[in-house]
Amino acid sequence: RSSTMLSCLSWVEKGVAKEVPDKIRLSNDELQALLQEARDQLITRQSTEAIAAAAASKDVRDDHSDAAMQVEMEDRDDGVDAVAELDDEIDRLYMAGYDDDEPEGVRMDGAGMAGLTYYTSNDDDPYITLKGEADEDEEESIKIDPHDNLIVCGKAEGDMSTLDIHIYNAVEDSVFIHHSILLSAFPLAIEWLDYDPHPETGHGNYVAIGTMEPVIEVWDLDVINEIEPVFVLGAKPKKSKSKRTSVHGHSDAVMTLSWNKAVRNVLASGSADHTIRLWDMTSGESVHTITHHSDKVQSLMWHPYEANSLVSGSMDKTARVYDCKSPDASVKSWSFRGEVEKVVWNHLDPYLFLVSTDNGFVVGVDVRSDLPIFTLHAHEAAVTGQYYL
């Protein structure tokens, strides 16, 4: 039985979601094309993984050795099984002829159904007179009330990763999943933002997602049945014998994200490649790379009032504050006993921020001081989250 992990979550600002979200409706031909594309991508990925496994085998002396071919054939068999499972899913979805047009209805056979006629659309059935009632019921079922609270949660169940949009209705004291988005990789970080790169549409309702892949996906929460993000920041780098690098973005997993509410087109990202990148979401480009950390960057946060101040925390056991007008020159650093899990600005005092570590400590820092102002042994294990009320 596969396990379920909730890896990250974020509140959505109340009142920004569309009352009735848009719903994408695809034709059968469009769905078939998308499923075929997924099948092709799976075959490509399985082939790439098989070749990589063969190259990494300790018994391989060259690319054409018997050991390499054996490893490659075994992995290819696994890939064939995975593709077969996807083909079965396609057959199940289309029910072997689901898209055949039968405008006159289909005569049913079998016990209890002889003589009945099945119509593919209620509009074609002469016995259904309330044609629009189903659409009205569907619209009511996806309606979001102004007092509803939305929570976006990254979830992994087995090999499948999703973004679940929950609604918490305080009046009825109920929580349920409104809709879900299928992700291409394990989610690590979520950041809600209302910046829309198309100024004519005004503010939006989006989430940026960091995953085990080196790219950042931005999804529209006001659309149901999305099949691809609104836009993507970065690009997957090509693998080579040397360390993976990318001039377009990160070269490893994106572990943390922070949206600049004062300069709304700017998003900061921290990665397992030890770097921080500043993104201009208008152009979709990485405009600056900060390389002060020597290990994975696990937490970022823009200052709530100072638009150019950014704090970061890393597995190198340091937290750093940057003036992003000149982030390479204007930086201050503090060291701690453990790896930094989370950094949070104190919105009540512009000079203070909190740091939590993997050995259970919460540390208060004043940017005007070189030493922490207090240290609290809050937990026996890692403090992975904290929040100022």
Helices and strands as residue ranges (DSSP letters): E 4-12, E 22-23, H 28-56, H 66-94, E 106-107, E 117-118, G 122-124, H 133-141, E 149-157, E 160-169, E 174-183, E 187-193, G 199-201, E 206-211, E 216-220, E 223-224, E 231-233, E 254-259, E 266-271, E 276-280, E 285-290, E 297-302, E 309-314, E 318-323, E 331-335, E 340-345, E 352-357, E 361-366, E 374-377
